[in-house]
Amino acid sequence: MAALDARESECRARVAELRKQIAELSEAVSQAEAELSRLQITRETVKQVLADGPVATRDASVPAASGPVDVAAALLAAEAVGDVTVMSPDYQRITALFARVDGRELGW
């Protein structure tokens, strides 16, 4: 009977360890599913933004954008001529701070 008790005790310990592993794996799966969901939403959002068409620009000399590369080119072209009005408000504030540090006032 002692041998049977020992085997039963070992089996109970294995069951407890396996249940612990199941709980840990379930948590890992939940985290991976949440990340996957966020990535899928991001992909859908990016596709929608790109499908909306060209970005409107204030200056006709800045080419209309039809994709991420064109958007980047338009932003760089605008920045090269000092037109930061196509940039985000935060970027405009940062650029204005640097302009003041350099002693230049760009007027926006």
Backbone torsions as a table, in degrees:
resi	resn	phi	psi	omega
1	MET	NA	-31.4	-179.5
2	ALA	-62.9	-39.0	179.8
3	ALA	-65.6	-40.1	178.2
4	LEU	-64.4	-42.6	177.9
5	ASP	-61.5	-40.0	-179.5
6	ALA	-66.2	-44.3	179.0
7	ARG	-64.2	-39.3	178.5
8	GLU	-64.7	-41.0	179.2
9	SER	-64.4	-42.6	177.3
10	GLU	-62.6	-42.1	180.0
11	CYS	-64.6	-41.7	177.1
12	ARG	-60.8	-41.1	179.5
13	ALA	-64.5	-41.8	177.1
14	ARG	-62.1	-42.8	178.8
15	VAL	-61.3	-43.7	179.7
16	ALA	-63.2	-42.2	179.2
17	GLU	-65.4	-42.5	178.4
18	LEU	-63.9	-39.6	177.5
19	ARG	-64.0	-37.9	177.7
20	LYS	-64.0	-43.7	178.7
21	GLN	-63.6	-39.3	177.9
22	ILE	-61.0	-43.1	179.4
23	ALA	-63.1	-43.2	179.3
24	GLU	-65.0	-42.9	178.9
25	LEU	-66.3	-37.0	177.8
26	SER	-62.4	-40.2	177.9
27	GLU	-65.8	-42.6	179.0
28	ALA	-63.3	-40.6	177.9
29	VAL	-64.0	-42.4	179.5
30	SER	-60.8	-43.4	179.1
31	GLN	-65.3	-42.4	179.3
32	ALA	-65.3	-39.2	177.9
33	GLU	-64.5	-39.8	178.5
34	ALA	-64.0	-42.9	178.0
35	GLU	-64.1	-42.5	178.4
36	LEU	-60.5	-42.1	179.1
37	SER	-61.7	-43.9	178.6
38	ARG	-62.8	-40.7	179.3
39	LEU	-66.1	-38.5	178.6
40	GLN	-65.7	-41.9	178.0
41	ILE	-63.5	-42.3	178.4
42	THR	-61.1	-44.9	179.4
43	ARG	-60.1	-45.5	-179.9
44	GLU	-62.9	-40.5	-179.9
45	THR	-65.5	-44.3	179.4
46	VAL	-63.2	-44.1	178.1
47	LYS	-59.2	-42.0	-179.2
48	GLN	-65.8	-43.9	-179.9
49	VAL	-62.7	-43.7	-179.7
50	LEU	-69.3	-30.3	-179.5
51	ALA	-76.6	-16.5	-178.3
52	ASP	-69.2	-12.2	175.4
53	GLY	102.8	-167.7	-174.4
54	PRO	-65.6	153.7	176.9
55	VAL	-84.3	131.5	177.3
56	ALA	-70.8	138.0	178.5
57	THR	-119.5	156.7	-179.9
58	ARG	-85.3	-26.1	-174.5
59	ASP	-110.8	126.4	-178.5
60	ALA	-66.2	-20.5	179.3
61	SER	-75.7	-13.6	177.4
62	VAL	-90.9	121.7	-175.9
63	PRO	-65.2	148.0	176.4
64	ALA	-68.0	146.0	-176.5
65	ALA	-98.3	141.0	177.1
66	SER	-124.3	4.3	179.7
67	GLY	-170.4	176.5	-176.4
68	PRO	-60.5	-36.3	179.4
69	VAL	-67.8	-41.8	178.6
70	ASP	-65.7	-36.8	177.5
71	VAL	-62.1	-47.1	179.8
72	ALA	-61.4	-42.6	179.7
73	ALA	-63.4	-41.3	179.4
74	ALA	-64.4	-41.1	179.4
75	LEU	-66.3	-41.6	178.6
76	LEU	-66.0	-39.9	178.6
77	ALA	-64.0	-41.8	179.1
78	ALA	-64.9	-42.1	179.9
79	GLU	-66.0	-36.3	-178.8
80	ALA	-61.4	-31.5	179.5
81	VAL	-97.3	8.6	176.9
82	GLY	83.4	9.6	179.8
83	ASP	-93.5	97.6	179.5
84	VAL	-99.5	10.3	-179.9
85	THR	-66.9	-18.4	177.3
86	VAL	-85.9	-4.8	-179.8
87	MET	-88.7	166.8	178.5
88	SER	-66.7	156.8	178.1
89	PRO	-56.8	-38.8	178.3
90	ASP	-62.6	-43.7	178.8
91	TYR	-63.3	-39.5	178.5
92	GLN	-61.6	-42.1	179.0
93	ARG	-64.4	-42.4	179.7
94	ILE	-63.7	-45.5	179.5
95	THR	-62.5	-39.7	179.0
96	ALA	-62.9	-38.5	178.0
97	LEU	-63.1	-44.1	177.7
98	PHE	-65.1	-37.1	179.1
99	ALA	-62.7	-40.7	178.9
100	ARG	-68.1	-37.0	179.3
101	VAL	-64.4	-37.7	179.5
102	ASP	-77.5	-4.8	-179.9
103	GLY	85.2	7.8	178.8
104	ARG	-103.6	147.1	174.4
105	GLU	-120.1	116.8	-174.3
106	LEU	-90.1	-9.8	173.1
107	GLY	82.2	24.9	174.0
108	TRP	-127.3	NA	NA
